[in-house]
Amino acid sequence: MRTNSKRFLGVISLLVVAAIAAMALVACGGGSAPAAAPTKAPEPAKAAEATKPAAAPAATTAAAPAAPATTAPAAAANFPKMDVKLGHGGVLDMSYHKGAVKFSELMKERTGGNVNVQVFPNSQLGSEKDMLEQVKNGVIQISLTTPVMLANYEGWGQIGVTAMPYIFKGDTDEDQYPALMKLMRGPIFKDVNDKAAKISGIRGLDLGWWYGTRNLTNKTKEIKTADDIKGLKIRTMDAPIARGALDALGAATTPMAVAELYSAMQMGVVDGQENPYNTTYASKYYEVQKYLAATGHMSMTVLMVTNDKWFQGLSPELQAIVVKSMQDAGDYQSDIQLKMNKQNLQDLQDKGMVFSKPDKAQLAEKTKDVYKQFSNLFTADFYNQVKAAQ
């Protein structure tokens, strides 16, 4: 039995040695097929960094949440290289030029430099009306415009309601800004935008760039009451809606491109103009105007619009980046504009302009029926819907 036990133990030992040898062979890469190298998972911190969208301007918006790791490759590498033209009529000091530049920067960051937005300020590409036509016809991709101009295009008439006198609640820019933003980025105007884009070929990328309350300047007399406005020759934008309030107040309105305005006031072609304080200051109208009145007869956003055919030709991922970047740039611009309007009111007085605050209740009473003149653009029900939505 001892002999058998020794033999049994010997067999077991041989089997163990053979097994160890086989394991060593496999570990060294032996066998008929090489073992696949293990795939290294990305480090979580680095993956999050790679997929995180560029931060929105700190002063206005919180950073967007990081995109899922699976969407990261859709970023930079897969976007086609393209040049995009963006035109506007403002001078370099204006907030919406700074917002346009911010949009260009965000697009460059978020597409890995593949989308190059070229900003053309100061009416280099023509008047506001010219640039809208260029967008409609696909000559340029993006332009800045206003509700009073866009309302002239088929399908966009309803946006003219926002230019009606005293339609927004609140007395100051700070009061009115939240109400206007709620509307312009809310469901009412999203529906207007989607329908109008199909009809007109012009799509709003963001309708929520704050411009401000428009206030009257002139070189003839101080405005203390509504009656003081009668007979003044006032330049307005080249659109019927832009003239509604001032026509009702008895002014002699004169449509004119903004590029011609300074010299027209200097030469006496018109007595004055109406704009937010920032525009009046940045354009140096105080050099040819004496009196500034806080009429606040119209409150406005400026709108960034694009050729809808061009926009629909972008991938869904790139469309989302364009819209998000435009809204982030709009928040950045609006924050600047709110601060500048407030500061520039004081700056204009420091430059020697005589400031007055006519009774807005009296002005509102005299202009309360202006909206009825534009029933071809929007209904009374829509007008009341916008007022109630604030």
C-alpha positions in Angstrom: 0.0 0.0 0.0 2.9 2.3 0.6 4.2 1.6 -2.9 0.8 2.4 -4.4 0.6 5.6 -2.3 4.0 6.6 -3.5 3.0 6.0 -7.1 -0.3 7.9 -6.7 1.6 10.9 -5.2 4.0 10.8 -8.0 1.3 11.0 -10.6 -0.3 13.9 -8.7 3.0 15.8 -8.6 3.5 15.3 -12.4 0.0 16.7 -13.1 0.6 19.7 -10.9 3.9 20.5 -12.6 2.2 20.2 -16.0 -0.6 22.5 -15.0 1.9 25.1 -13.7 3.9 24.9 -17.0 0.7 25.4 -19.0 -0.3 28.5 -17.1 3.2 29.9 -17.5 2.9 29.4 -21.3 -0.4 31.2 -21.5 0.9 34.1 -19.4 3.8 34.5 -21.8 1.4 34.8 -24.7 1.6 31.3 -26.0 -1.2 29.4 -27.6 -2.8 29.5 -31.0 -4.1 33.1 -30.8 -2.6 36.1 -29.0 -4.7 37.5 -26.2 -6.3 40.9 -26.8 -4.8 43.9 -25.0 -7.2 45.3 -22.4 -8.9 48.6 -23.3 -8.1 51.4 -20.9 -11.2 53.4 -19.8 -10.8 57.2 -19.9 -10.1 58.8 -16.6 -13.4 60.3 -15.3 -12.0 63.8 -14.7 -10.4 64.0 -18.1 -13.5 62.7 -19.8 -15.7 65.3 -18.1 -13.2 68.0 -19.1 -13.3 66.9 -22.8 -17.1 66.9 -23.0 -17.9 70.0 -21.0 -19.3 72.9 -23.1 -17.5 76.2 -22.9 -18.7 78.2 -19.9 -21.3 80.9 -20.5 -20.4 84.4 -19.4 -20.0 84.3 -15.7 -22.0 87.5 -15.1 -25.2 86.4 -16.8 -25.6 82.6 -17.0 -24.6 79.5 -15.2 -22.4 76.9 -16.9 -24.3 74.3 -18.8 -24.1 70.7 -17.5 -21.4 68.5 -19.1 -22.6 66.6 -22.1 -22.6 62.8 -21.9 -19.2 61.2 -22.8 -20.8 59.5 -25.8 -21.5 62.8 -27.5 -18.0 64.2 -27.2 -16.7 63.0 -30.6 -19.5 65.0 -32.3 -17.6 68.0 -31.2 -14.8 69.7 -33.0 -13.6 67.0 -35.4 -16.9 66.3 -37.1 -18.0 69.9 -37.8 -17.3 71.2 -41.3 -15.0 74.2 -41.7 -17.0 77.2 -42.6 -17.0 81.0 -42.6 -20.2 82.7 -41.4 -20.9 86.4 -42.0 -22.8 88.4 -39.3 -23.7 92.0 -40.0 -25.1 94.8 -37.9 -25.4 98.6 -38.0 -23.9 99.5 -34.6 -20.6 101.2 -33.8 -17.9 99.3 -32.0 -18.8 100.6 -28.5 -22.3 99.3 -28.6 -23.3 96.3 -26.5 -24.7 94.3 -29.4 -21.3 94.5 -31.2 -19.7 93.1 -28.1 -22.4 90.5 -28.0 -21.7 89.6 -31.7 -18.0 89.3 -31.0 -18.8 87.0 -28.0 -20.9 84.8 -30.2 -18.0 84.5 -32.6 -15.7 83.5 -29.8 -18.1 80.9 -28.4 -18.6 79.4 -31.8 -14.9 79.1 -32.3 -14.4 77.5 -28.9 -17.4 75.1 -29.2 -16.5 73.8 -32.7 -12.8 73.5 -32.2 -12.2 76.5 -34.5 -14.1 75.0 -37.4 -16.8 77.7 -37.5 -15.4 81.1 -38.1 -18.0 83.9 -37.5 -16.9 87.1 -39.2 -18.6 90.2 -37.6 -19.2 93.2 -39.9 -20.3 96.2 -37.7 -21.2 99.8 -38.5 -23.4 99.1 -41.5 -20.5 97.8 -43.6 -22.8 95.4 -45.3 -25.6 98.0 -45.8 -28.6 99.2 -43.8 -30.7 97.1 -41.5 -33.2 96.6 -44.3 -30.4 95.7 -46.7 -28.9 93.1 -44.4 -32.3 91.5 -43.7 -32.7 91.1 -47.5 -29.2 89.6 -47.7 -30.2 87.0 -45.0 -33.4 86.2 -46.7 -31.6 85.6 -50.0 -28.7 83.7 -48.4 -26.0 86.3 -49.2 -25.0 86.4 -45.6 -25.9 84.0 -42.8 -26.8 86.2 -39.8 -27.8 89.8 -39.2 -29.1 91.8 -36.3 -32.5 93.5 -36.7 -35.4 94.8 -34.7 -39.0 93.8 -34.3 -40.2 96.9 -36.2 -38.2 95.9 -39.3 -38.8 92.1 -39.1 -42.5 92.7 -38.8 -42.5 93.8 -42.5 -41.8 90.3 -43.6 -44.6 87.8 -44.3 -45.2 85.5 -41.4 -43.4 87.8 -38.9 -46.1 90.4 -38.4 -47.0 89.3 -34.9 -43.5 90.3 -33.6 -44.5 93.9 -34.2 -46.7 93.7 -31.1 -43.6 94.1 -28.9 -43.0 97.6 -30.4 -46.3 98.9 -29.3 -46.2 101.9 -26.8 -46.0 101.0 -23.2 -47.0 97.3 -23.7 -44.5 96.1 -21.1 -45.0 96.5 -17.4 -42.5 98.5 -15.5 -40.9 102.0 -15.7 -37.2 101.2 -16.1 -35.1 98.9 -18.2 -34.4 96.8 -15.1 -38.2 96.5 -14.5 -39.1 95.5 -18.1 -36.2 93.2 -19.0 -37.5 90.1 -17.2 -40.9 90.4 -18.7 -39.6 90.9 -22.2 -37.2 88.0 -21.9 -39.9 85.7 -20.6 -41.9 86.5 -23.7 -39.2 86.4 -26.3 -37.7 83.1 -25.2 -41.1 81.6 -24.2 -43.7 79.5 -26.0 -45.6 82.3 -27.6 -42.8 83.6 -29.7 -41.2 80.1 -30.2 -44.4 79.3 -32.1 -44.3 82.6 -34.0 -40.6 81.9 -34.9 -41.2 78.4 -36.2 -44.1 79.4 -38.4 -42.5 82.6 -39.7 -39.3 80.8 -40.6 -41.2 78.5 -43.0 -43.1 81.3 -44.6 -40.3 84.0 -44.8 -37.1 82.0 -45.0 -35.9 84.0 -42.0 -35.4 82.3 -38.6 -34.8 83.9 -35.3 -31.7 82.4 -33.6 -32.4 84.5 -30.5 -35.1 87.1 -30.0 -33.9 88.0 -26.5 -31.1 90.6 -26.8 -32.2 93.5 -24.6 -31.9 96.9 -26.3 -33.9 99.2 -23.9 -36.6 101.8 -23.6 -36.4 104.3 -26.4 -36.2 107.9 -25.3 -36.5 111.2 -27.2 -33.7 113.7 -27.9 -33.9 117.0 -29.9 -32.1 120.3 -30.2 -35.1 122.6 -30.1 -36.8 122.5 -26.7 -37.2 120.7 -23.4 -40.0 118.1 -23.3 -42.0 118.3 -20.2 -45.5 117.3 -21.4 -46.9 115.3 -24.3 -47.8 118.5 -26.1 -44.1 119.5 -26.3 -43.6 116.7 -28.8 -46.0 118.2 -31.3 -44.4 119.4 -34.5 -40.8 118.1 -33.8 -39.1 116.5 -36.8 -38.0 113.2 -35.4 -36.0 110.5 -37.2 -37.4 106.9 -36.8 -36.5 103.6 -38.2 -37.8 102.9 -41.6 -41.0 101.0 -40.7 -44.6 102.0 -40.0 -44.6 100.5 -36.5 -41.6 102.6 -35.5 -43.6 105.8 -36.2 -46.8 104.8 -34.4 -46.3 106.2 -31.0 -44.6 109.5 -32.1 -47.2 110.0 -34.8 -49.9 109.7 -32.2 -48.0 112.3 -30.1 -48.0 114.8 -33.0 -44.4 114.5 -34.1 -43.4 114.8 -37.7 -41.7 111.5 -38.1 -39.0 111.0 -40.8 -37.7 107.4 -41.6 -34.0 107.3 -42.1 -31.1 104.9 -42.0 -29.0 105.2 -38.8 -25.8 105.8 -40.8 -27.3 109.1 -42.1 -28.7 110.3 -38.7 -25.8 112.2 -37.2 -25.3 114.5 -40.2 -29.1 114.9 -40.6 -29.3 116.3 -37.1 -26.2 118.4 -37.6 -27.6 120.0 -40.7 -31.1 120.4 -39.3 -32.8 117.9 -41.6 -34.4 116.5 -38.5 -34.7 118.0 -35.0 -34.0 114.8 -33.1 -34.2 111.1 -32.7 -35.2 108.3 -30.3 -33.1 105.6 -29.0 -31.9 103.9 -25.7 -29.4 106.0 -23.8 -26.5 103.8 -24.7 -27.1 104.3 -28.5 -27.4 108.1 -28.0 -24.2 108.2 -26.1 -22.2 105.7 -28.1 -23.1 107.5 -31.3 -22.2 110.8 -29.8 -25.5 112.4 -30.6 -25.0 114.7 -27.6 -22.7 116.7 -29.9 -25.7 117.7 -32.0 -28.6 117.4 -29.5 -29.4 119.5 -26.5 -32.5 118.0 -24.8 -33.1 114.4 -23.6 -36.5 113.2 -22.4 -37.3 109.9 -20.7 -40.4 109.2 -22.8 -39.9 105.4 -22.9 -42.5 105.2 -25.6 -41.2 101.9 -27.0 -39.2 99.1 -25.4 -37.2 96.8 -27.5 -35.0 93.8 -27.9 -32.7 93.4 -30.9 -33.0 90.1 -32.8 -30.4 87.8 -34.3 -31.8 86.2 -37.4 -30.5 83.7 -39.9 -31.3 82.2 -43.3 -33.5 79.3 -42.5 -32.3 77.2 -45.4 -28.7 77.6 -44.3 -29.6 76.7 -40.7 -31.6 73.6 -41.7 -28.6 72.4 -43.6 -26.5 72.2 -40.4 -26.3 69.0 -38.4 -28.6 68.9 -35.3 -25.5 69.0 -33.1 -24.3 72.2 -34.8 -27.7 73.8 -34.8 -27.9 73.3 -31.0 -24.4 74.9 -30.6 -25.4 77.9 -32.7 -28.6 78.5 -30.8 -27.0 78.0 -27.4 -24.0 80.2 -28.2 -26.4 82.9 -29.5 -28.4 82.8 -26.3 -25.3 82.9 -24.1 -24.0 85.8 -26.1 -27.4 87.5 -25.8 -27.3 87.2 -22.0 -23.8 88.7 -22.0 -24.9 91.5 -24.3 -28.1 92.2 -22.2 -26.1 92.5 -19.0 -23.8 95.0 -20.6 -26.7 97.0 -22.1 -28.6 97.2 -18.9 -25.5 98.6 -17.1 -24.6 100.9 -20.0 -28.1 102.4 -20.4 -28.0 103.3 -16.7 -24.5 104.7 -16.8 -25.0 106.5 -20.1 -28.0 108.5 -18.8 -25.6 110.1 -16.4 -22.9 110.4 -19.0 -25.3 112.3 -21.3 -26.1 114.8 -18.6 -22.4 115.2 -17.9 -22.0 116.1 -21.6 -24.4 118.9 -21.1 -27.7 117.5 -22.2 -30.8 118.8 -20.4 -32.8 115.9 -19.0 -36.5 115.8 -18.3 -39.1 113.2 -17.2 -42.5 113.9 -18.8 -45.6 112.2 -17.3 -45.6 108.7 -18.8 -49.2 108.1 -17.8 -50.2 111.1 -20.0 -48.1 109.7 -22.9 -49.6 106.2 -22.5 -53.1 107.6 -22.6 -52.4 109.4 -25.9 -50.9 106.3 -27.5 -53.2 103.6 -26.0 -55.0 102.9 -29.4 -51.9 102.8 -31.6 -52.0 99.0 -31.7 -55.3 99.1 -33.5 -53.6 100.6 -36.6 -51.7 97.3 -37.1 -54.5 94.8 -37.2 -53.0 93.6 -40.5 -50.0 92.3 -38.5 -51.5 91.0 -35.2 -55.0 90.7 -33.7 -56.3 92.5 -30.6 -56.5 89.1 -29.0 -52.8 88.5 -29.6 -52.0 92.0 -28.2 -54.0 91.2 -25.1 -52.3 87.7 -24.8 -48.9 89.3 -24.8 -49.9 91.8 -22.1 -51.4 89.0 -20.0 -48.3 86.8 -20.3 -46.0 89.1 -18.4 
